[in-house]
Amino acid sequence: MRHRAASLAAVLLALAPLAAITPGAEAATACSVDYSTNQWPGGFQGSLTIRNTGDAWTDWTLTFAFDDAAQKVTQGWSATWSQSGQNVTAASMSWNAGVAAGTSVSIGFLGSWSGSNPAPSGYAVNGTSCGTNGTTTTRPTTTTTRPTTTTRPTTTTRPTTTTRPTTTTTATTRPTTTTTTTTRPTTTTSPGAAPALRVSGNRLLTSSGQAYRLLGVNRSSGEFACVQGKGMWDSGPVDQASVDAMKAWNVHAVRIPLNEDCWLGTYGTPSGATYQQAVKDYVDLLVANGINPIVEMHWNHGLYPENTTVGACADANATCQKPMPDAQYAPQFWTGVATMFKGNDAVVFDLFNEPYPDAPNGWGLEATWTCWRDGGSCGDLGYQAAGMQSLVDAVRATGATNVIMLGGVEWSNDLSQWLAYRPTDPTGNLMAAWHVYNFNACSSSFCWDAEVAPVAAQVPLHIGELGQNSCAHDFIDQVMAWADSHDLGYTAWTWNPWGCSGGNVLIEDYSGTPTVSYGQGFRAHLLAADPYL
C-alpha cells in the first residue's frame, strides 16, 4: 500500500539498462537509467534508477515516453509525477534533488496498461539524453494470478500487495545508520481471549496494566473479494484450523482489510448484513484465540478522476484504493463498525489504510496534512473527503472506547507532521500507524530515527504493514530490529498463499507453510518476539 510506495500482484520482470551519452565535452549533465517492471493484468509497477555520470546535480527532471498510448502512470513516489499523452515527467523532490557525480537516485510508479506493455524509451535528465544507444533485455517471465485492479495492485495488494517488483530499488540519497538487534525474553502465550487494550502515554496497556505491542500479520481479501466475484474471503479458510496455523507462528494480532461498500450493502457480493456477520464471526474467533484483530477500511467509495496524474480510479464504487476516505459513506461505515465492536476493547480500529491526498496536486505539507485531518474537497480529489477528525468523532459518538490507529500521508509512510495534526480524542485512545516497504521513501534507519521515533516517543505506534518486494527478508529484519529496540509492534503483509514471486507473501498455504525466504525470515523473528514489554 504508496505510499511513498505501492503494492503488487503478479510478476513480469524486464530490465532496460540504458548507456549514458554525453552530448559534448561542455555538457554538465550525463546520465544512465536502469528500468525494471513488474506486471499483472491491467497494471504494473515501474522502478527506475537514475545514475549521474556527469557533474553534480542540484535538482533533476527525468522525462521519458511510453511506447503505447494505453500506458498510464497512476501513482508514483520519490518524485513529482505528471503525464501528457505518452510523455512522462518525474521531477526531483526537496530531499533527493541533490545527486553527486557517480551516485544514483531511485524512483518508481504504478501504472495501467492494455494490449501491450513495452518498456519506455527516450530517457533524458534535464533535457540531456540518457542512452539513446542503450539496449533492452527481456528476462523470462512468470505469471501469477492475483486479485487485480487497473490502477493499483490490489493491496490485495502489496507485493502482493499483492504485489511488488521482484527487484529491489530504493532511494540512495538518504544516509543510513546501523541498527542493533535487541533480543528480548519470550513469554509463553497463555490460553484465553485477546487482551482488552487502552492507551497510556506512548504505550498500549492491557486491562491488567501490562505494556503490550501488536505482533502478527495482515489477512488480505476482505477488501477485494466481494467486489471481484470471489466471495467473502477469496475462498480462504477463516476457521479454527487456519487460526491455529497463525498461532503456530506466534501471531498475536491480525490486521483485517475491509471494503466500505460491501459493509454498507451499497455494492458487492456478499454485502450488507451477510458481509458484516462474516467479519464479526472472524473477529470473534480471533479474539477467542488470544489474537487482537485490527479492522481497517482499505477500499472505499468515491470517484477519483482519471484526469489526475497519480492513482486515478475510474470507478466510484469501492473496487480499488482511493487517496482518502469519502465523506459520503466513511462516517457511516465507522459508525456501524464501532457499534458492532464497542464493549470489546480487544478490537483495534485502523481508520484508513494509506492516505495520499497530496498525490493529485503535489501539495506542500500544510495542505496535505490539513486535508488528512479535516477532509473537504482537497483540490482535485474528485469527491468530498472525510477527514480523520470526523471519523474519530463518528467512532466515539457510538460510545466505543476501542483504541484507534491512524496512518500518516504518502501511503502511511510519512509521519513527519502526525503529531502536529493529530485529531482530538476524548478517550485518549489514539495511536499512530506506519507502513514501510523497502521501496518507500522513508526506508532507512536515518529516516526512521528522524521522522518515526519522535512520534513513537509520544504516542503508541504500530507498523501496520511491513514488507519486502524481493521475497528476501534482509530489509524487514532491519525494520523489525529497529522496531524491537523502540518497543513497537508490527503486522507483516500478507497471510495469503499467493506465492512470493512478487514479494510480500508470507505463506504457501493456509496451513502456514512459510514462503522462501520472506516468510521463513519473518516467522523465525516472530517466534522469538514477545508482545508483552
C-alpha positions in Angstrom: 0.0 0.0 0.0 2.5 4.5 -1.8 2.9 5.1 -0.3 5.8 6.8 -0.8 5.1 3.3 -2.1 2.9 0.6 -3.7 1.7 -3.0 -3.8 1.9 -5.6 -6.5 0.1 -8.6 -7.7 1.7 -10.6 -10.4 5.1 -10.7 -11.9 6.6 -9.9 -15.3 10.1 -8.6 -15.0 12.1 -6.7 -17.7 15.2 -4.7 -17.4 16.3 -1.9 -19.7 19.8 -0.6 -18.8 20.5 2.4 -20.9 24.1 3.6 -21.5 24.9 7.2 -20.9 25.6 9.6 -23.8 27.4 12.8 -23.1 26.3 15.3 -25.8 29.5 17.2 -25.7 32.6 17.9 -23.6 30.9 21.1 -22.4 27.8 19.3 -21.2 27.4 19.2 -17.4 24.6 16.6 -17.4 25.2 13.0 -18.3 23.2 10.0 -17.1 22.1 6.4 -17.4 18.8 4.8 -16.5 18.0 1.3 -15.3 14.3 0.4 -15.7 12.6 -2.7 -14.3 8.9 -3.6 -14.2 6.6 -6.0 -12.5 3.3 -6.6 -14.3 -0.2 -8.0 -13.6 -3.3 -8.0 -15.8 -4.1 -4.3 -16.4 -1.5 -2.9 -14.1 2.3 -2.7 -13.5 4.9 -1.1 -11.3 8.0 0.6 -12.8 11.2 1.2 -10.9 13.9 3.5 -12.3 17.4 4.0 -11.0 18.9 7.3 -12.5 22.7 7.4 -12.3 24.6 10.7 -12.6 27.6 10.1 -14.8 28.5 13.7 -15.2 28.7 16.8 -12.9 26.7 17.0 -9.7 23.0 17.9 -9.9 21.3 20.4 -7.6 18.0 19.2 -9.0 16.8 17.0 -11.8 13.9 16.3 -14.1 13.6 12.9 -15.8 11.5 12.6 -18.9 10.6 9.6 -21.0 7.9 8.3 -23.3 5.6 5.3 -23.2 5.5 3.4 -26.5 1.8 2.5 -26.1 -0.9 5.2 -25.8 -2.7 3.0 -23.2 0.1 3.0 -20.7 -0.6 5.5 -17.9 1.1 6.5 -14.7 -1.5 6.1 -11.9 0.7 7.0 -8.9 4.3 7.5 -8.1 6.8 8.1 -5.4 10.1 9.8 -4.7 9.4 12.4 -7.5 6.6 14.7 -8.6 5.0 12.8 -11.5 2.9 14.1 -14.4 1.9 12.7 -17.8 0.8 14.4 -21.0 -0.2 12.0 -23.7 2.6 9.4 -23.8 5.2 11.7 -22.4 6.0 11.3 -18.7 7.9 13.7 -16.4 9.3 13.0 -12.9 10.8 16.0 -11.1 13.0 15.8 -8.0 11.7 16.4 -4.5 13.5 18.6 -1.9 15.1 15.6 -0.1 16.5 13.9 -3.2 17.2 16.8 -5.5 21.0 16.8 -5.0 22.8 14.0 -6.7 26.6 13.9 -6.6 28.6 12.7 -9.5 28.8 8.9 -9.7 25.8 8.3 -7.5 22.2 7.5 -8.3 18.6 8.1 -7.2 15.8 5.6 -7.3 12.1 6.4 -8.1 9.1 4.4 -9.0 5.5 4.4 -10.1 2.4 2.3 -10.6 0.7 2.2 -14.0 -2.1 0.8 -16.0 -2.0 -0.8 -19.5 -4.0 -2.7 -22.0 -2.9 -4.6 -25.1 0.9 -4.5 -24.6 3.2 -3.0 -22.0 6.6 -2.3 -23.6 9.4 -0.6 -21.7 9.5 3.2 -22.0 12.1 5.0 -24.3 13.7 8.4 -24.8 15.0 8.9 -21.3 16.5 12.3 -20.6 17.6 14.2 -17.5 17.4 18.0 -17.5 17.0 17.8 -21.3 20.1 15.6 -21.9 19.5 12.2 -23.5 20.3 9.2 -21.4 21.3 6.3 -23.6 19.7 6.5 -27.0 22.1 3.8 -27.9 21.1 1.6 -25.0 19.7 -1.9 -25.3 16.7 -3.6 -23.8 16.9 -7.1 -22.3 13.8 -9.1 -21.5 14.1 -11.8 -18.9 11.9 -14.9 -18.9 8.5 -14.1 -17.4 6.3 -15.8 -14.9 2.7 -15.0 -14.3 0.9 -15.5 -11.0 -2.8 -14.8 -10.7 -3.7 -12.3 -8.1 -6.6 -10.0 -7.3 -6.3 -7.1 -9.7 -7.4 -3.6 -10.4 -6.5 -1.4 -13.4 -4.9 1.3 -11.2 -3.1 -0.1 -8.3 -2.2 -3.6 -7.3 -4.9 -4.9 -5.1 -3.3 -4.3 -1.8 -4.6 -7.1 -2.1 -2.1 -5.6 -2.7 1.2 -5.4 -1.7 3.7 -7.2 -3.3 1.2 -8.6 -3.4 0.1 -6.0 -2.2 0.0 -8.4 -3.7 2.5 -7.1 -5.3 5.6 -5.5 -6.0 8.5 -5.9 -8.3 10.9 -8.7 -7.9 13.9 -6.3 -8.0 14.7 -4.0 -5.1 15.1 -0.3 -5.9 15.4 2.1 -3.0 16.4 5.7 -2.8 20.1 6.0 -2.2 20.2 9.7 -1.3 19.3 9.3 2.4 22.1 8.4 4.8 21.8 5.2 6.7 22.8 4.2 10.2 23.4 0.8 11.7 20.5 -0.8 13.6 21.3 -3.0 16.6 19.2 -6.1 17.1 17.8 -6.5 20.6 16.9 -9.9 21.9 14.1 -10.0 24.5 12.9 -13.0 26.5 9.8 -14.5 25.3 6.6 -15.1 27.2 4.6 -18.2 26.6 1.1 -17.4 25.4 -1.5 -18.4 27.9 -4.8 -19.7 26.7 -7.7 -17.3 26.7 -9.1 -14.3 25.0 -7.1 -11.5 23.5 -6.4 -8.6 26.0 -8.5 -5.5 26.1 -6.3 -2.6 25.2 -6.0 1.1 26.1 -3.5 3.9 25.6 -1.3 5.3 28.4 1.3 7.8 27.3 3.2 6.1 24.4 2.2 2.6 25.4 -0.6 0.2 24.8 -1.7 -1.4 28.1 -3.8 -4.4 28.8 -6.6 -4.2 31.3 -4.2 -5.5 33.9 -1.8 -2.7 33.2 0.9 -4.6 31.3 2.6 -2.8 28.4 1.8 -4.6 25.1 2.5 -4.4 21.4 0.7 -5.9 18.5 2.7 -8.6 16.6 1.3 -10.5 13.7 0.2 -10.4 10.1 -2.2 -8.9 7.6 -5.0 -11.2 6.3 -6.0 -9.7 2.9 -9.1 -10.5 0.9 -12.0 -8.8 2.8 -11.2 -5.6 0.9 -11.3 -7.1 -2.7 -13.0 -10.5 -2.9 -16.6 -9.2 -2.5 -16.2 -6.8 -5.4 -14.3 -9.2 -7.7 -16.7 -12.1 -7.7 -14.5 -14.1 -5.3 -16.9 -14.4 -2.3 -16.1 -13.3 1.2 -12.5 -14.3 1.9 -11.3 -15.3 -1.6 -12.0 -18.9 -0.9 -9.6 -18.9 2.0 -10.5 -20.5 5.3 -11.4 -18.5 8.4 -11.9 -21.5 10.7 -10.2 -22.8 13.8 -7.5 -24.7 11.8 -6.5 -21.6 10.0 -6.2 -19.7 13.2 -4.2 -22.5 14.8 -1.8 -22.1 11.9 -1.3 -18.5 12.7 -0.8 -19.3 16.4 1.9 -21.7 15.4 3.8 -18.6 14.2 3.3 -16.8 17.5 0.8 -14.4 15.9 -0.9 -12.2 18.4 -2.5 -9.6 16.0 -4.2 -9.9 12.7 -5.0 -6.8 10.6 -8.2 -7.3 8.5 -8.7 -5.0 5.5 -12.4 -4.3 4.8 -14.5 -2.9 2.0 -16.7 0.1 2.7 -19.3 -0.6 0.0 -19.6 -4.3 0.9 -20.0 -3.5 4.6 -22.8 -1.0 3.9 -24.5 -3.0 1.3 -24.2 -0.4 -1.5 -22.1 -2.7 -3.8 -20.6 -6.2 -4.0 -21.5 -9.7 -3.1 -21.7 -10.6 -0.3 -22.6 -7.3 1.2 -24.7 -5.7 3.9 -25.7 -7.9 6.8 -24.1 -11.1 5.3 -20.7 -9.4 4.9 -20.9 -7.8 8.4 -21.7 -11.1 10.0 -18.8 -12.8 8.3 -16.5 -10.1 9.6 -17.9 -10.4 13.1 -17.5 -14.1 13.1 -13.9 -13.9 12.1 -13.1 -11.2 14.6 -14.8 -13.1 17.4 -12.8 -16.3 16.5 -9.5 -14.4 16.6 -10.3 -12.7 20.0 -11.3 -16.1 21.5 -7.9 -17.4 20.4 -5.9 -14.7 22.1 -5.4 -12.7 18.9 -6.2 -8.9 18.7 -8.0 -8.1 15.4 -7.2 -4.7 13.7 -10.1 -3.9 11.5 -9.4 -1.3 8.9 -11.1 0.4 5.9 -9.0 -0.5 2.9 -11.2 0.3 -0.2 -13.9 2.9 -0.2 -16.4 4.8 -2.3 -15.5 7.9 -4.3 -14.7 8.8 -7.9 -11.0 9.6 -8.1 -11.0 11.1 -11.7 -8.7 9.9 -14.5 -7.6 13.5 -15.3 -5.4 13.4 -12.2 -1.8 12.3 -12.6 -1.4 9.8 -9.8 -3.6 7.0 -8.5 -6.6 7.5 -10.8 -9.5 5.2 -10.2 -12.3 5.2 -12.8 -14.9 3.5 -10.6 -16.8 5.4 -7.9 -17.5 2.0 -6.2 -15.0 0.6 -3.7 -13.2 -1.5 -6.3 -9.7 0.0 -5.8 -7.7 2.1 -3.5 -8.6 5.7 -3.1 -6.5 8.6 -1.7 -8.8 9.5 1.2 -11.9 8.2 3.0 -15.1 9.6 1.5 -17.4 11.9 3.3 -20.5 10.2 1.8 -20.1 6.8 3.4 -17.0 6.6 5.6 -18.5 8.1 8.7 -21.5 5.7 8.3 -19.1 2.7 7.8 -17.2 3.6 11.1 -20.4 4.2 13.0 -21.5 0.6 12.0 -18.2 -1.0 12.8 -17.8 0.8 16.1 -21.4 -0.1 17.1 -20.7 -3.7 16.3 -17.5 -4.0 18.4 -18.0 -1.4 21.1 -17.5 -3.0 24.5 -14.9 -5.4 23.1 -11.7 -3.4 23.5 -9.6 -6.3 22.2 -10.6 -5.0 18.8 -8.5 -2.1 17.4 -9.8 0.3 14.7 -7.5 1.4 11.9 -9.5 4.2 10.3 -8.0 4.3 6.8 -5.4 2.2 5.0 -3.0 4.5 3.2 -3.9 8.2 2.7 -2.2 10.1 -0.1 -4.2 13.3 -0.5 -1.3 15.2 -2.0 -0.9 12.9 -5.0 -3.2 14.8 -7.4 -1.5 18.2 -6.9 1.9 17.7 -5.3 0.9 19.9 -2.4 3.1 21.1 0.4 2.9 19.8 3.9 0.3 22.2 5.3 -2.3 21.5 2.6 -1.7 17.7 2.7 -2.0 17.3 6.4 -4.9 19.8 6.6 -6.8 17.6 4.1 -5.8 14.5 6.1 -7.2 15.9 9.3 -10.2 18.0 8.1 -11.2 16.5 4.8 -13.2 18.5 2.3 -12.7 19.0 -1.5 -9.0 18.6 -1.2 -8.1 20.1 -4.5 -8.7 17.8 -7.5 -9.6 14.8 -5.4 -12.9 14.4 -7.2 -15.0 13.6 -4.2 -15.6 15.1 -0.8 -13.1 13.6 1.7 -13.8 12.7 5.3 -11.0 13.9 7.5 -9.6 11.8 10.3 -11.2 14.0 12.9 -14.7 13.3 11.5 -14.0 9.6 11.6 -12.7 9.7 15.2 -15.9 11.6 16.1 -18.1 9.0 14.4 -16.5 6.2 16.3 -16.7 8.0 19.7 -20.3 9.1 19.1 -21.3 5.4 19.4 -19.8 5.2 22.9 -17.0 2.9 21.7 -13.7 3.3 23.5 -11.7 1.0 21.3 -8.1 2.0 20.5 -8.0 3.9 17.2 -4.9 4.0 15.0 -4.3 6.5 12.2 -1.7 6.2 9.4 0.1 9.2 8.0 0.3 10.5 4.5 2.1 9.3 1.4 0.6 5.8 1.8 1.1 5.9 5.6 4.9 6.1 5.1 5.2 9.8 6.1 4.6 10.6 9.8 6.5 13.9 9.8 3.5 16.0 10.8 1.4 13.4 12.5 1.8 14.9 16.0 1.0 18.5 14.8 -2.2 17.5 13.0 -3.5 14.5 15.1 -7.2 14.7 15.8 -8.6 15.2 19.3 -10.0 12.1 21.0 -12.0 12.5 24.2 -10.9 9.0 25.4 -7.2 9.5 24.7 -7.1 6.1 23.0 -5.4 7.2 19.8 -2.2 5.7 18.3 -0.2 6.2 15.1 0.1 3.7 12.3 3.1 3.5 9.9 3.6 1.4 6.7 7.1 0.6 5.5 8.4 -1.3 2.5 11.9 -1.5 1.0 10.9 0.8 -1.9 9.3 3.5 0.3 10.9 6.9 0.6 11.3 6.5 4.4 13.1 3.2 4.2 16.3 3.8 6.1 17.1 4.0 9.8 18.1 7.6 9.3 14.6 8.5 8.3 13.1 6.2 11.0 15.1 8.0 13.7 14.2 11.4 12.3 10.5 11.0 11.4 9.1 7.9 13.2 10.9 7.8 16.5 9.7 11.2 17.6 6.1 10.1 17.1 6.7 6.8 18.9 8.1 8.8 21.9 4.7 10.5 22.4 2.0 8.0 21.3 1.9 4.3 20.8 3.0 3.4 17.2 2.3 0.3 15.2 3.8 -0.8 11.9 0.5 -1.8 10.2 2.2 -3.0 7.0 5.7 -4.3 6.7 7.1 -5.9 3.6 9.9 -6.5 1.1 9.2 -7.0 -2.6 12.2 -9.2 -3.3 11.0 -12.2 -1.4 14.0 -11.9 0.8 13.9 -10.8 4.5 17.1 -8.7 4.9 15.1 -5.4 4.8 12.3 -6.5 7.1 14.9 -7.8 9.5 16.3 -4.3 9.8 12.9 -2.8 10.4 11.9 -5.4 13.0 15.2 -5.0 14.8 14.7 -1.2 14.9 11.0 -1.7 16.0 12.1 -4.1 18.7 14.6 -1.6 20.0 11.8 1.0 20.2 9.2 -1.4 21.7 7.0 -1.2 18.5 4.6 -3.8 17.2 4.3 -4.8 13.5 2.0 -6.8 11.2 3.6 -8.1 8.0 2.0 -8.3 4.6 0.4 -10.8 3.9 -1.0 -14.1 5.2 -2.3 -15.2 1.8 -0.9 -18.1 -0.3 -0.2 -16.2 -3.5 3.4 -17.3 -4.0 6.3 -15.0 -3.3 7.4 -14.3 -6.9 6.1 -10.8 -6.4 7.3 -10.4 -2.8 5.5 -9.7 0.5 3.7 -13.0 0.7 4.2 -15.0 3.9 2.7 -18.4 3.2 2.5 -21.1 0.6 -0.8 -22.5 2.0 -3.2 -21.7 4.8 -1.6 -24.4 6.9 1.2 -21.9 7.5 4.0 -23.2 5.3 6.3 -20.2 5.0 7.5 -18.8 1.7 11.2 -18.9 0.8 12.7 -16.8 2.2 10.5 -13.9 3.1 8.0 -16.0 5.1 10.8 -18.0 6.7 12.6 -14.9 7.9 9.5 -13.3 9.3 8.3 -16.5 11.0 11.7 -17.0 12.7 11.7 -13.5 14.0 8.1 -13.6 15.2 8.7 -16.9 17.1 11.3 -15.1 19.2 9.3 -12.0 19.8 7.1 -11.2 22.8 4.1 -8.9 22.7 4.5 -8.1 26.4 7.1 -5.4 27.2 
